[in-house]
Amino acid sequence: EYVASGTLIAAMMADDVMNYGDFGWDECDPKPIALNLMGAELKSLFPDLPVWIRLNPTDLKERYDDTTYFVPHVPSTGITGRRVPSNIDAAVAQYLYNPDDPITAREYAGKQKDAADALGIDVVCGLNIANGGDGSSGQQGHYGENDAGTTIYAMSPDEISSYGKKLIRNTACKYMLLWEFDGDEEWEDGTIGGEYFQSDKDYKEATHDLKDCNPNIFGCMTIIWPWP
């Protein structure tokens, strides 16, 4: 009932998949065969519900490309002899502006799309609106500083519109997750994220603007889904 009505659009199989040990892939993190089995379990419970993983497609491909780990053949994908996931329908490509290693949204989207295509999965677009700004908003981000000690910022409405459109146009994604829109969690400077974004109508207009974005330049419909 909930799947047919669109109330449930997907099952998020895992989040922060590379963070079980140190940041980055290591022995503590799920191996490809474990990811395949997790997806299979979800598919057995909810056969009509797409399975997503919140992880850059490039990072997921890195894990499957690592020949240290066994990856069973996946005949259902139609990709013979390739190390690809089974029972995972899409990976979330969540963009943020990194002041210490900047990459444009367009370049990022292209890399994620290429990796997803190689894995035989779709891209779900995402924006780190709480920590991924270039400073133009003037609002210190959720975490205050990154690991290098550099001040990070929330995205401005213009950034959400600009970055989001570049992701959609270069991946043809159908969904956009906005991280994070939380009405309770307090940021480093005491700001409540949900209240901050709701207080400025330009943020609402920026997200609505993405609904009319067109990967073919003139407009396509995509679904905006706030990610808590």
VEXZA-650732 format. One record per residue (C-alpha): residue number from 0; chain; x, y, z. Coordinates in nm, 3 decimals, decimal comma, m for minus. Example, Ala and Ser with C-alpha at 12.3 -4.5 7.8 and 13.67 -1.06 7.14 Angstrom:
BEGIN
@num: 0; chaine: A; X: 1,230; Y: m0,450; Z: 0,780 .
@num: 1; chaine: A; X: 1,367; Y: m0,106; Z: 0,714 .
***
This chain:
BEGIN
@num: 0; chaine: A; X: 0,000; Y: 0,000; Z: 0,000 .
@num: 1; chaine: A; X: 0,269; Y: 0,252; Z: 0,099 .
@num: 2; chaine: A; X: 0,487; Y: 0,164; Z: m0,198 .
@num: 3; chaine: A; X: 0,200; Y: 0,181; Z: m0,447 .
@num: 4; chaine: A; X: 0,087; Y: 0,519; Z: m0,311 .
@num: 5; chaine: A; X: 0,437; Y: 0,667; Z: m0,331 .
@num: 6; chaine: A; X: 0,460; Y: 0,718; Z: 0,045 .
@num: 7; chaine: A; X: 0,767; Y: 0,494; Z: 0,044 .
@num: 8; chaine: A; X: 0,996; Y: 0,567; Z: m0,249 .
@num: 9; chaine: A; X: 1,294; Y: 0,350; Z: m0,150 .
@num: 10; chaine: A; X: 1,468; Y: 0,165; Z: 0,131 .
@num: 11; chaine: A; X: 1,795; Y: 0,329; Z: 0,241 .
@num: 12; chaine: A; X: 2,002; Y: 0,018; Z: 0,299 .
@num: 13; chaine: A; X: 2,301; Y: 0,182; Z: 0,469 .
@num: 14; chaine: A; X: 2,448; Y: 0,520; Z: 0,557 .
@num: 15; chaine: A; X: 2,807; Y: 0,626; Z: 0,636 .
@num: 16; chaine: A; X: 2,918; Y: 0,293; Z: 0,494 .
@num: 17; chaine: A; X: 3,287; Y: 0,385; Z: 0,499 .
@num: 18; chaine: A; X: 3,290; Y: 0,502; Z: 0,861 .
@num: 19; chaine: A; X: 3,268; Y: 0,183; Z: 1,066 .
@num: 20; chaine: A; X: 3,643; Y: 0,198; Z: 1,131 .
@num: 21; chaine: A; X: 3,859; Y: 0,490; Z: 1,028 .
@num: 22; chaine: A; X: 3,717; Y: 0,719; Z: 0,762 .
@num: 23; chaine: A; X: 3,769; Y: 0,553; Z: 0,426 .
@num: 24; chaine: A; X: 3,745; Y: 0,187; Z: 0,331 .
@num: 25; chaine: A; X: 3,903; Y: m0,057; Z: 0,577 .
@num: 26; chaine: A; X: 3,845; Y: m0,405; Z: 0,716 .
@num: 27; chaine: A; X: 3,571; Y: m0,282; Z: 0,951 .
@num: 28; chaine: A; X: 3,348; Y: m0,171; Z: 0,664 .
@num: 29; chaine: A; X: 3,105; Y: m0,396; Z: 0,473 .
@num: 30; chaine: A; X: 3,261; Y: m0,608; Z: 0,198 .
@num: 31; chaine: A; X: 3,098; Y: m0,632; Z: m0,147 .
@num: 32; chaine: A; X: 2,944; Y: m0,972; Z: m0,075 .
@num: 33; chaine: A; X: 2,794; Y: m0,834; Z: 0,250 .
@num: 34; chaine: A; X: 2,646; Y: m0,538; Z: 0,064 .
@num: 35; chaine: A; X: 2,496; Y: m0,777; Z: m0,193 .
@num: 36; chaine: A; X: 2,344; Y: m0,991; Z: 0,084 .
@num: 37; chaine: A; X: 2,203; Y: m0,686; Z: 0,263 .
@num: 38; chaine: A; X: 2,036; Y: m0,578; Z: m0,060 .
@num: 39; chaine: A; X: 1,902; Y: m0,928; Z: m0,118 .
@num: 40; chaine: A; X: 1,746; Y: m0,935; Z: 0,229 .
@num: 41; chaine: A; X: 1,567; Y: m0,605; Z: 0,166 .
@num: 42; chaine: A; X: 1,447; Y: m0,726; Z: m0,173 .
@num: 43; chaine: A; X: 1,307; Y: m1,041; Z: m0,012 .
@num: 44; chaine: A; X: 1,108; Y: m0,828; Z: 0,233 .
@num: 45; chaine: A; X: 1,005; Y: m0,551; Z: m0,006 .
@num: 46; chaine: A; X: 1,038; Y: m0,682; Z: m0,364 .
@num: 47; chaine: A; X: 0,882; Y: m0,373; Z: m0,523 .
@num: 48; chaine: A; X: 1,083; Y: m0,116; Z: m0,326 .
@num: 49; chaine: A; X: 1,407; Y: 0,020; Z: m0,476 .
@num: 50; chaine: A; X: 1,716; Y: m0,022; Z: m0,258 .
@num: 51; chaine: A; X: 1,943; Y: 0,280; Z: m0,216 .
@num: 52; chaine: A; X: 2,278; Y: 0,320; Z: m0,044 .
@num: 53; chaine: A; X: 2,395; Y: 0,657; Z: 0,083 .
@num: 54; chaine: A; X: 2,743; Y: 0,657; Z: m0,064 .
@num: 55; chaine: A; X: 2,909; Y: 0,822; Z: m0,361 .
@num: 56; chaine: A; X: 2,897; Y: 0,588; Z: m0,664 .
@num: 57; chaine: A; X: 3,273; Y: 0,647; Z: m0,706 .
@num: 58; chaine: A; X: 3,334; Y: 0,517; Z: m0,353 .
@num: 59; chaine: A; X: 3,105; Y: 0,219; Z: m0,406 .
@num: 60; chaine: A; X: 3,288; Y: 0,135; Z: m0,729 .
@num: 61; chaine: A; X: 3,620; Y: 0,154; Z: m0,545 .
@num: 62; chaine: A; X: 3,499; Y: m0,113; Z: m0,303 .
@num: 63; chaine: A; X: 3,377; Y: m0,344; Z: m0,578 .
@num: 64; chaine: A; X: 3,692; Y: m0,289; Z: m0,784 .
@num: 65; chaine: A; X: 3,911; Y: m0,406; Z: m0,494 .
@num: 66; chaine: A; X: 4,014; Y: m0,755; Z: m0,601 .
@num: 67; chaine: A; X: 4,101; Y: m0,840; Z: m0,241 .
@num: 68; chaine: A; X: 3,733; Y: m0,919; Z: m0,197 .
@num: 69; chaine: A; X: 3,522; Y: m1,182; Z: m0,366 .
@num: 70; chaine: A; X: 3,230; Y: m1,057; Z: m0,574 .
@num: 71; chaine: A; X: 2,989; Y: m1,325; Z: m0,700 .
@num: 72; chaine: A; X: 2,871; Y: m1,318; Z: m1,060 .
@num: 73; chaine: A; X: 2,547; Y: m1,124; Z: m1,097 .
@num: 74; chaine: A; X: 2,361; Y: m1,262; Z: m1,403 .
@num: 75; chaine: A; X: 2,052; Y: m1,047; Z: m1,342 .
@num: 76; chaine: A; X: 2,245; Y: m0,730; Z: m1,424 .
@num: 77; chaine: A; X: 2,329; Y: m0,840; Z: m1,775 .
@num: 78; chaine: A; X: 2,688; Y: m0,728; Z: m1,710 .
@num: 79; chaine: A; X: 2,902; Y: m1,038; Z: m1,755 .
@num: 80; chaine: A; X: 3,241; Y: m1,071; Z: m1,589 .
@num: 81; chaine: A; X: 3,214; Y: m0,739; Z: m1,406 .
@num: 82; chaine: A; X: 3,246; Y: m0,667; Z: m1,036 .
@num: 83; chaine: A; X: 2,910; Y: m0,500; Z: m0,974 .
@num: 84; chaine: A; X: 2,653; Y: m0,491; Z: m0,692 .
@num: 85; chaine: A; X: 2,337; Y: m0,696; Z: m0,691 .
@num: 86; chaine: A; X: 2,007; Y: m0,587; Z: m0,537 .
@num: 87; chaine: A; X: 2,125; Y: m0,225; Z: m0,504 .
@num: 88; chaine: A; X: 1,934; Y: 0,005; Z: m0,735 .
@num: 89; chaine: A; X: 2,096; Y: 0,342; Z: m0,671 .
@num: 90; chaine: A; X: 2,365; Y: 0,527; Z: m0,479 .
@num: 91; chaine: A; X: 2,334; Y: 0,879; Z: m0,340 .
@num: 92; chaine: A; X: 2,575; Y: 1,134; Z: m0,487 .
@num: 93; chaine: A; X: 2,573; Y: 1,413; Z: m0,227 .
@num: 94; chaine: A; X: 2,760; Y: 1,724; Z: m0,335 .
@num: 95; chaine: A; X: 2,927; Y: 1,982; Z: m0,115 .
@num: 96; chaine: A; X: 3,174; Y: 2,258; Z: m0,184 .
@num: 97; chaine: A; X: 3,503; Y: 2,160; Z: m0,018 .
@num: 98; chaine: A; X: 3,716; Y: 2,473; Z: 0,042 .
@num: 99; chaine: A; X: 4,032; Y: 2,264; Z: 0,081 .
@num: 100; chaine: A; X: 3,982; Y: 2,059; Z: m0,236 .
@num: 101; chaine: A; X: 3,719; Y: 2,231; Z: m0,450 .
@num: 102; chaine: A; X: 3,551; Y: 2,047; Z: m0,735 .
@num: 103; chaine: A; X: 3,267; Y: 2,194; Z: m0,939 .
@num: 104; chaine: A; X: 2,921; Y: 2,042; Z: m0,912 .
@num: 105; chaine: A; X: 2,930; Y: 1,965; Z: m1,284 .
@num: 106; chaine: A; X: 3,261; Y: 1,778; Z: m1,262 .
@num: 107; chaine: A; X: 3,147; Y: 1,592; Z: m0,952 .
@num: 108; chaine: A; X: 2,820; Y: 1,490; Z: m1,117 .
@num: 109; chaine: A; X: 2,998; Y: 1,361; Z: m1,426 .
@num: 110; chaine: A; X: 3,231; Y: 1,141; Z: m1,220 .
@num: 111; chaine: A; X: 2,945; Y: 1,000; Z: m1,014 .
@num: 112; chaine: A; X: 2,735; Y: 0,928; Z: m1,322 .
@num: 113; chaine: A; X: 3,024; Y: 0,745; Z: m1,491 .
@num: 114; chaine: A; X: 3,081; Y: 0,531; Z: m1,181 .
@num: 115; chaine: A; X: 2,711; Y: 0,451; Z: m1,145 .
@num: 116; chaine: A; X: 2,687; Y: 0,353; Z: m1,511 .
@num: 117; chaine: A; X: 2,987; Y: 0,122; Z: m1,469 .
@num: 118; chaine: A; X: 2,814; Y: m0,043; Z: m1,172 .
@num: 119; chaine: A; X: 2,481; Y: m0,072; Z: m1,352 .
@num: 120; chaine: A; X: 2,293; Y: 0,139; Z: m1,095 .
@num: 121; chaine: A; X: 2,116; Y: 0,476; Z: m1,088 .
@num: 122; chaine: A; X: 2,220; Y: 0,803; Z: m0,925 .
@num: 123; chaine: A; X: 2,014; Y: 0,971; Z: m0,656 .
@num: 124; chaine: A; X: 2,126; Y: 1,332; Z: m0,626 .
@num: 125; chaine: A; X: 2,196; Y: 1,502; Z: m0,297 .
@num: 126; chaine: A; X: 2,316; Y: 1,833; Z: m0,155 .
@num: 127; chaine: A; X: 2,491; Y: 1,887; Z: 0,177 .
@num: 128; chaine: A; X: 2,303; Y: 2,209; Z: 0,247 .
@num: 129; chaine: A; X: 2,419; Y: 2,225; Z: 0,612 .
@num: 130; chaine: A; X: 2,795; Y: 2,203; Z: 0,554 .
@num: 131; chaine: A; X: 2,852; Y: 2,233; Z: 0,180 .
@num: 132; chaine: A; X: 2,847; Y: 2,606; Z: 0,108 .
@num: 133; chaine: A; X: 3,123; Y: 2,826; Z: m0,033 .
@num: 134; chaine: A; X: 3,078; Y: 3,096; Z: 0,231 .
@num: 135; chaine: A; X: 2,842; Y: 3,317; Z: 0,034 .
@num: 136; chaine: A; X: 2,558; Y: 3,245; Z: 0,280 .
@num: 137; chaine: A; X: 2,757; Y: 3,393; Z: 0,568 .
@num: 138; chaine: A; X: 2,610; Y: 3,121; Z: 0,795 .
@num: 139; chaine: A; X: 2,859; Y: 2,893; Z: 0,965 .
@num: 140; chaine: A; X: 2,780; Y: 2,531; Z: 0,889 .
@num: 141; chaine: A; X: 2,644; Y: 2,258; Z: 1,110 .
@num: 142; chaine: A; X: 2,988; Y: 2,126; Z: 1,213 .
@num: 143; chaine: A; X: 3,157; Y: 2,467; Z: 1,234 .
@num: 144; chaine: A; X: 3,491; Y: 2,346; Z: 1,097 .
@num: 145; chaine: A; X: 3,611; Y: 2,055; Z: 0,889 .
@num: 146; chaine: A; X: 3,887; Y: 1,814; Z: 0,991 .
@num: 147; chaine: A; X: 4,150; Y: 2,053; Z: 0,855 .
@num: 148; chaine: A; X: 4,025; Y: 2,332; Z: 1,080 .
@num: 149; chaine: A; X: 3,873; Y: 2,531; Z: 0,794 .
@num: 150; chaine: A; X: 3,543; Y: 2,709; Z: 0,863 .
@num: 151; chaine: A; X: 3,257; Y: 2,554; Z: 0,669 .
@num: 152; chaine: A; X: 2,927; Y: 2,713; Z: 0,575 .
@num: 153; chaine: A; X: 2,566; Y: 2,631; Z: 0,499 .
@num: 154; chaine: A; X: 2,468; Y: 2,661; Z: 0,135 .
@num: 155; chaine: A; X: 2,298; Y: 2,978; Z: 0,019 .
@num: 156; chaine: A; X: 1,972; Y: 2,962; Z: m0,179 .
@num: 157; chaine: A; X: 2,165; Y: 3,048; Z: m0,496 .
@num: 158; chaine: A; X: 2,405; Y: 2,761; Z: m0,432 .
@num: 159; chaine: A; X: 2,121; Y: 2,514; Z: m0,381 .
@num: 160; chaine: A; X: 1,967; Y: 2,619; Z: m0,710 .
@num: 161; chaine: A; X: 2,295; Y: 2,627; Z: m0,903 .
@num: 162; chaine: A; X: 2,452; Y: 2,309; Z: m0,765 .
@num: 163; chaine: A; X: 2,125; Y: 2,118; Z: m0,776 .
@num: 164; chaine: A; X: 2,061; Y: 2,201; Z: m1,139 .
@num: 165; chaine: A; X: 2,412; Y: 2,095; Z: m1,236 .
@num: 166; chaine: A; X: 2,364; Y: 1,761; Z: m1,063 .
@num: 167; chaine: A; X: 2,029; Y: 1,700; Z: m1,230 .
@num: 168; chaine: A; X: 2,146; Y: 1,802; Z: m1,576 .
@num: 169; chaine: A; X: 2,459; Y: 1,588; Z: m1,561 .
@num: 170; chaine: A; X: 2,310; Y: 1,274; Z: m1,405 .
@num: 171; chaine: A; X: 1,939; Y: 1,287; Z: m1,506 .
@num: 172; chaine: A; X: 1,855; Y: 1,191; Z: m1,146 .
@num: 173; chaine: A; X: 1,490; Y: 1,173; Z: m1,047 .
@num: 174; chaine: A; X: 1,532; Y: 1,242; Z: m0,676 .
@num: 175; chaine: A; X: 1,717; Y: 1,501; Z: m0,468 .
@num: 176; chaine: A; X: 1,801; Y: 1,453; Z: m0,099 .
@num: 177; chaine: A; X: 1,878; Y: 1,765; Z: 0,105 .
@num: 178; chaine: A; X: 2,101; Y: 1,699; Z: 0,409 .
@num: 179; chaine: A; X: 2,002; Y: 1,805; Z: 0,652 .
@num: 180; chaine: A; X: 1,674; Y: 1,971; Z: 0,738 .
@num: 181; chaine: A; X: 1,644; Y: 1,906; Z: 1,111 .
@num: 182; chaine: A; X: 1,412; Y: 2,098; Z: 1,339 .
@num: 183; chaine: A; X: 1,580; Y: 1,981; Z: 1,661 .
@num: 184; chaine: A; X: 1,954; Y: 1,943; Z: 1,610 .
@num: 185; chaine: A; X: 2,168; Y: 2,236; Z: 1,719 .
@num: 186; chaine: A; X: 2,459; Y: 2,347; Z: 1,501 .
@num: 187; chaine: A; X: 2,802; Y: 2,441; Z: 1,630 .
@num: 188; chaine: A; X: 2,707; Y: 2,808; Z: 1,674 .
@num: 189; chaine: A; X: 2,371; Y: 2,730; Z: 1,836 .
@num: 190; chaine: A; X: 2,163; Y: 2,763; Z: 1,519 .
@num: 191; chaine: A; X: 1,877; Y: 2,515; Z: 1,469 .
@num: 192; chaine: A; X: 1,910; Y: 2,402; Z: 1,109 .
@num: 193; chaine: A; X: 1,542; Y: 2,358; Z: 1,031 .
@num: 194; chaine: A; X: 1,457; Y: 2,699; Z: 1,173 .
@num: 195; chaine: A; X: 1,739; Y: 2,863; Z: 0,978 .
@num: 196; chaine: A; X: 1,627; Y: 2,727; Z: 0,642 .
@num: 197; chaine: A; X: 1,258; Y: 2,789; Z: 0,710 .
@num: 198; chaine: A; X: 1,315; Y: 3,151; Z: 0,812 .
@num: 199; chaine: A; X: 1,426; Y: 3,254; Z: 0,462 .
@num: 200; chaine: A; X: 1,170; Y: 3,209; Z: 0,183 .
@num: 201; chaine: A; X: 1,452; Y: 3,211; Z: m0,072 .
@num: 202; chaine: A; X: 1,551; Y: 2,861; Z: 0,044 .
@num: 203; chaine: A; X: 1,202; Y: 2,732; Z: m0,028 .
@num: 204; chaine: A; X: 1,204; Y: 2,900; Z: m0,367 .
@num: 205; chaine: A; X: 1,545; Y: 2,750; Z: m0,447 .
@num: 206; chaine: A; X: 1,428; Y: 2,395; Z: m0,377 .
@num: 207; chaine: A; X: 1,108; Y: 2,451; Z: m0,575 .
@num: 208; chaine: A; X: 1,322; Y: 2,584; Z: m0,858 .
@num: 209; chaine: A; X: 1,489; Y: 2,245; Z: m0,883 .
@num: 210; chaine: A; X: 1,155; Y: 2,078; Z: m0,954 .
@num: 211; chaine: A; X: 1,146; Y: 2,254; Z: m1,289 .
@num: 212; chaine: A; X: 1,507; Y: 2,182; Z: m1,377 .
@num: 213; chaine: A; X: 1,560; Y: 2,018; Z: m1,712 .
@num: 214; chaine: A; X: 1,858; Y: 1,793; Z: m1,789 .
@num: 215; chaine: A; X: 1,784; Y: 1,886; Z: m2,150 .
@num: 216; chaine: A; X: 1,819; Y: 2,257; Z: m2,062 .
@num: 217; chaine: A; X: 1,451; Y: 2,346; Z: m2,078 .
@num: 218; chaine: A; X: 1,303; Y: 2,161; Z: m1,786 .
@num: 219; chaine: A; X: 1,246; Y: 1,820; Z: m1,630 .
@num: 220; chaine: A; X: 1,050; Y: 1,716; Z: m1,326 .
@num: 221; chaine: A; X: 1,244; Y: 1,578; Z: m1,034 .
@num: 222; chaine: A; X: 1,129; Y: 1,497; Z: m0,682 .
@num: 223; chaine: A; X: 1,264; Y: 1,697; Z: m0,388 .
@num: 224; chaine: A; X: 1,282; Y: 1,490; Z: m0,073 .
@num: 225; chaine: A; X: 1,410; Y: 1,652; Z: 0,251 .
@num: 226; chaine: A; X: 1,656; Y: 1,415; Z: 0,418 .
@num: 227; chaine: A; X: 1,645; Y: 1,431; Z: 0,799 .
***
